[in-house]
């Protein structure tokens, strides 16, 4: 009788062990699948785009943006445009830049290597992309003020400030804390803004021509 009970206990113990082992495997696989899905779906990109004359009525292409208007002329905001991939340090973007919605950035920054914090695509999508997955870039620090300033625009903010030998987006440490909106806001385009931009373009062209004459 004792032998029968002992065998029954052993069988029950063995069954429980196998069940526990299989449960652990199922749980591990479920967690792994969820993790892979989170990585695939969790990529978040913040970006700013160049506001050129051809796309001024809808720079981000979805009618949304982080700000209602494009930023000022690049020369009034940035020091060295080669930091963004432009050919010369004094390259001028007359109409400035604009932060876009998460959906627009996903499209415009589709070619980004997401192991990088920043990539730029001047001449193609004219997008300047920051990896914000898991809020990596919210408090990102950069080696120069230009990248920090562009990062601020991508977050619906403006300016930069120094932190030791590095820089962060926003005129103060907390300036960009709640400025970003994944859905963005309605981008406001008016004929007067277009007229102003056209006038600025003509003035710049005239000054450039005068410089060559002199």
Protein Blocks (a to p, Z undefined) as FASTA:
>chain_A
ZZmmmmmmmmmmmmmmmmmmmmmmmmmmmmmmmmmmmmmmmpccdddddddfklmmomno
nopafbfbdcddfklmbmblmlnopabfklccfklpadddfklmmmmmmmpcfkbfbdcd
ehilopacddfehhlmmmgccfbfklmmmmmmmnopacdddehjaccehjbfklmmmmpc
fklpaddddfklmmmmmmmmmmmmmmmmmmmmZZ
